[in-house]
Amino acid sequence: VAGRHGIAADVIGETIPEKLEISLDGRAAVSATVGELSTAYEGALEAALRTDPELVAAD
């Protein structure tokens, strides 16, 4: 799109339906579906705040 308007821009990626891929030095560093990422995001705070009752009682 930028080229059509005379604007120089480097290509840094491309869109892929329902998937996120991040490459580093030509190798995939991250590859996950949108569903996998959504599940991880939705449960992240709860998982981070969850504690093991036995560990809390030991303090």
C-alpha positions, 0 to 999 in steps of 0.5 A: 500500500505504501508503495502505491502512494510513493512512500518507502516502507520495509516489509516486516511481516505478512498477515496469516489468517488465524495464526501468529508467527514471529521469526528471528533470523529466518527461524520461527520463534513463535508460532501459535493459532489465535485460539491458543493465544486467546486461551493463554491470555484469558487465563493468564491473570487467574493462573498468576494469582492462583496459589497452592493452599499448602504453600500458603499454610506453610508460611 
